[in-house]
């Protein structure tokens, strides 16, 4: 497992929330990179799902700590916007896929640390969700490979590609 088993569930939730915030920002950034409205919408949709996950986790953290605004860890991975904006779309998708794989592994490990059934089920559910994100991104990467102009399309010819 990649998670330190000495972490408390409160610490795990804090790390998970930071991870979801970073994923949200990353997908918003990616959405701004592409012209194709279908792909743009896909990235916005992924961002919104990450935002919803953050809210679920934060509610869980509030219940556990009995605090209105429990503090989050400062160990947020810095989003290197310059680097992420200068890389190719292929590299962006590959990065996003690897981040989703990391998130899935994180939630699977966290589920093993959970002391109660509902916490374990929520973390397993989130792992499954991240796996779905990975599949969505892989489909976009496959489209990019087959149709290199796909991400730059923004006119009526989008429908001709048959995504």
BELVENQUI-V633140 format. One line per field, one symbol per residue. burial: I if it has 24 or more other C-alpha atoms within 12 Angstrom, else O. A space follows every 10 residues. Layout:
burial->???
This chain:
burial->OOIOOOOOII IIIIIIIIII IIIIIIIIII IIIIOIIIII OIIIIIIIII IOIIOIIIOI IOOOOOOOOO OIOOOOOOIO OOOIIOOOII OIIIIIIOII IIIIIIIIII IIIIOOOOII OIIIOIIOII IOIIOIIIOI IOOIOOOOOI IOOOOOOOOO OOO
